[in-house]
């Protein structure tokens, strides 16, 4: 009976030593993993400021307008400093669909030059995007409608002037 407690104390010592070695091994592996993993590069102060401006523009729903103070322009500025900035790339991805909707509303309002500027901005982000191709087509069609309306208005003005002066209207 005397040996049993002695054996039990040795067993406890071996178990304690094994746990201690396991703990040291886990700590060493953890240290190695931290040392082997490169730290993410620190964001520059300029990037941080531009990201803050972009976030403010997003919150104000200034995705592609006004010129010089919209989210996409701020994010493009961030990408000039760090072309792989994940925050900017993800935010541009998330804002793309709502930005396309804004461009479409701009076209519908007849603000065609502004719509062209906004489209150009989005083409920088996604040059081959199908939605942008459709919006470009819609913009072209709206420009043709607007040009025809201007031609008709010019013809009416010429006819009115001709009637006032008694001259025959000029042929086009």
Secondary structure, DSSP 8 states (H G I E B T S, - for coil): -HHHHHHHHHHHHHHHHHHHHHHHHHHHHHHHHHHHS-------HHHHHHHHHHHHHHHTT-SS-STTSSHHHHHHHHHHH-TT-HHHHHHHHHHHHHHHHHHHHHHHTT-HHHHHHHHHHHHHH-TT-HHHHHHHHHHHHHHHHHHHHHHHHHHHHHHHHHHHHT------
